[in-house]
Amino acid sequence: MYRISTSGVCASEIQFEIESGLVKSVNFIGGCPGNAIGLSNMIAGQTVESVIQKLKDVKCGGKNTSCPSQLALALEAYL
């Protein structure tokens, strides 16, 4: 399980597992539970690269980042 502290978003931490280049699981600590669970369920089983491509530039409201974008940055750091 990898863990990363977030910046500029409601979730304080993102935990994720990668297996054979695929996202096995993602858990957001804090933030909007329904959205976090929905996102986690949708990306499970996808390649790390695909998830990064889809989520990297997602913004939340007037912020320059979002929980999905923070996950993409964490996955880039993992690679």
C-alpha positions, 0 to 999 in steps of 0.5 A: 500500500502506497500513501501520499499526503495531498495538498489543496484538496479536502482529502488529507491522504490517498492510499493506493495499491498497484499490481502488475501495472494496474490500479488494484485499489484506491482509498481517499482519507477525508473529502467527499465519500461518495465521489471518492468511493465512486472514483475508486470503483471506476478506476480499479483494474485500469492501467496506471498510465490510463488513470494518470491521463484521465485524471491529471488536469481535473480541477475542483471548483476554483482550485487548480487541483482536485482529489483525482488530480492529486491521485494522478500526481501520486501515480506519476511519482509511483512510476 
